[in-house]
């Protein structure tokens, strides 16, 4: 059981790093200054959470498929 969990985590990490690189090429990391509603303050708006969430989801799907096909 522990070997299965370890091999799944190793596959997941490899797929996550590869997919993260591909997603960053497709969706460029962005950082821009935006005004809030009243115009007195500005804050940074980024899309880093979107990139990480998409990479995590895609790597979870591909790791699960690979683990089921090649046990």
N, C-alpha and C positions, 0 to 999 in steps of 0.2 A: 504493500500500500504506500509506504513512504517513497519507494522508487518511482511509483506512478506520479505522485504529487511532485517530486523533484524534477522528473523529466517534463511534466506539464509546465512547471514554472520556468525551466530553462528554455523550452520552446517559446513560451509566452514572452520572456524577456527579449529573445532574439527577434521574434516577429514584431514586438512593440518598437524596438529601436529602428528596425528597417522601415516599418510603416510610418513611424514618426518622421523619418527623413523624407519619405515620399510625400507625405501630407504637407510638410513644410515647403516642399517645392511647388505643390499645387495651390496651397493657401499660404500666401506670404504672411509671415508674422508682421503685424501692424501695431504701431503705437502712435496715437495722435491725441492732441489736446482738444478737449471739447468743453463748451460752456454748460453750466447747469442751468436750470430754468430761469433764474432771475438775472443771470449775467454777471454776478459778482465774483463767483469762483470758477476756476477751471480745474479739470481733472483729466488724468490720462485714461484713455480708452484703448484696450488691447483685445486681440482675439486669441490669446494664448490658451485660454480655457477651452475654446472651441477646438483648437488644434489637438490639445491633449485628450479631450473627450472622444473625438473622432478616431484618433490613433488607438486609444484604449479599446474602443468598441470593435474596430476592425481587427485588431490583433487578437482580441478575445474570440471573435468568430473564426478567424483563420487558424488559431491554435487549437480550438475545439475540433474543427474539421480535420486538421492534420492528425490530431491525437486519436480521433475515431477511425480514420482510415489506416493509420500505421500504429497499431497498439504496441 
